[in-house]
Amino acid sequence: MAKPMLVERVELLSFSILLLGLVLTFVGIYVSTATGLDDLEGWVLVLLTSGLLLLSIGGLWLLKFLLDLGKFRSYMQEESKATLLRNLDDAEYLAWKLPSKYGEELAAKKKELGIK
């Protein structure tokens, strides 16, 4: 069964949301401080609120992905079969949460160490 798009494209989506939030926040700040943009004064609160919300969501999502990926990478760098077996449940759970290419990487590592 294929993983959802939100899992498979987590890097691109989380970074895009982070970037969109940053742009909306800066536009809101610019509109609030610029002269001659009195027509857009009503949009300042909307821009700032949505920008900060998207910035927070994208940042937290990207941070969570990077932390999970770092932990997964540390499991994959293990050369000891016993150490990998001890942490196999955590490694499989992380491979399940991450895009499918990491599941394939775990399967190759298990095959390399002779783990079924």
C-alpha positions as CSV (number, residue, x, y, z in Angstrom):
1,M,0.0,0.0,0.0
2,A,1.4,3.4,-1.0
3,K,2.0,6.0,1.6
4,P,0.0,9.3,1.6
5,M,1.3,12.3,-0.4
6,L,1.8,14.2,2.9
7,V,4.3,11.5,3.9
8,E,6.0,11.0,0.6
9,R,6.5,14.7,-0.1
10,V,7.1,15.9,3.5
11,E,10.4,17.7,2.7
12,L,8.9,19.8,-0.2
13,L,5.5,20.5,1.5
14,S,6.8,21.5,4.9
15,F,9.5,23.7,3.4
16,S,6.9,25.3,1.0
17,I,4.5,26.0,3.9
18,L,7.4,27.5,5.9
19,L,8.4,29.7,3.0
20,L,4.8,30.8,2.3
21,G,4.4,31.7,6.0
22,L,7.6,33.7,5.9
23,V,6.6,35.6,2.8
24,L,3.1,36.4,4.2
25,T,4.6,37.6,7.4
26,F,7.1,39.9,5.7
27,V,4.3,41.3,3.4
28,G,2.1,42.0,6.4
29,I,5.0,43.8,8.1
30,Y,5.7,45.8,4.9
31,V,2.1,46.8,4.4
32,S,1.8,47.9,8.0
33,T,4.9,50.1,7.8
34,A,4.8,51.4,4.2
35,T,3.4,54.7,3.3
36,G,0.9,55.0,0.4
37,L,-0.7,51.6,1.0
38,D,-3.7,52.8,3.0
39,D,-6.0,50.7,0.9
40,L,-4.4,47.5,2.2
41,E,-4.4,48.5,6.0
42,G,-7.3,46.1,6.6
43,W,-5.3,43.2,5.4
44,V,-2.4,43.6,7.8
45,L,-4.0,41.5,10.5
46,V,-5.0,38.8,8.1
47,L,-1.5,38.6,6.5
48,L,0.3,38.6,9.8
49,T,-1.9,36.0,11.4
50,S,-1.9,33.6,8.5
51,G,1.8,34.2,7.9
52,L,2.7,33.4,11.5
53,L,0.4,30.4,11.6
54,L,1.8,28.9,8.4
55,L,5.4,29.7,9.6
56,S,4.8,27.8,12.8
57,I,3.1,24.8,11.1
58,G,5.8,24.5,8.4
59,G,8.6,25.0,10.8
60,L,7.4,22.5,13.3
61,W,6.6,20.0,10.6
62,L,10.0,20.4,9.0
63,L,11.7,20.2,12.4
64,K,9.9,17.0,13.3
65,F,10.8,15.4,9.9
66,L,14.5,16.4,10.4
67,L,14.6,15.0,14.0
68,D,13.0,11.7,12.9
69,L,15.4,11.5,9.9
70,G,18.4,12.1,12.1
71,K,17.4,9.4,14.5
72,F,16.8,7.0,11.6
73,R,20.2,7.8,10.1
74,S,21.8,7.1,13.5
75,Y,20.2,3.6,13.5
76,M,21.3,3.0,9.9
77,Q,24.9,3.8,10.7
78,E,25.1,1.0,13.2
79,E,27.4,-1.8,12.0
80,S,26.6,-4.2,14.8
81,K,23.8,-6.7,14.2
82,A,23.0,-6.8,17.9
83,T,22.6,-3.1,18.2
84,L,20.4,-2.9,15.2
85,L,18.2,-5.8,16.6
86,R,17.9,-4.0,19.9
87,N,16.7,-0.8,18.1
88,L,14.8,-2.6,15.3
89,D,11.3,-1.6,16.5
90,D,12.2,2.0,16.7
91,A,13.9,1.9,13.3
92,E,10.9,0.2,11.7
93,Y,8.5,2.7,13.3
94,L,10.6,5.6,11.9
95,A,10.8,4.0,8.5
96,W,7.0,3.7,8.6
97,K,6.7,7.4,9.5
98,L,9.2,8.6,6.9
99,P,8.8,8.4,3.1
100,S,9.0,4.9,1.5
101,K,12.6,5.3,0.3
102,Y,13.7,5.0,4.0
103,G,11.8,1.8,4.4
104,E,13.7,0.4,1.4
105,E,16.9,1.6,3.0
106,L,16.0,-0.2,6.2
107,A,15.2,-3.4,4.3
108,A,18.6,-3.2,2.5
109,K,20.3,-2.8,5.9
110,K,18.5,-5.7,7.4
111,K,19.4,-7.9,4.3
112,E,23.1,-6.7,4.6
113,L,23.2,-7.8,8.3
114,G,21.2,-11.0,7.7
115,I,18.1,-9.9,9.7
116,K,14.7,-11.3,8.7
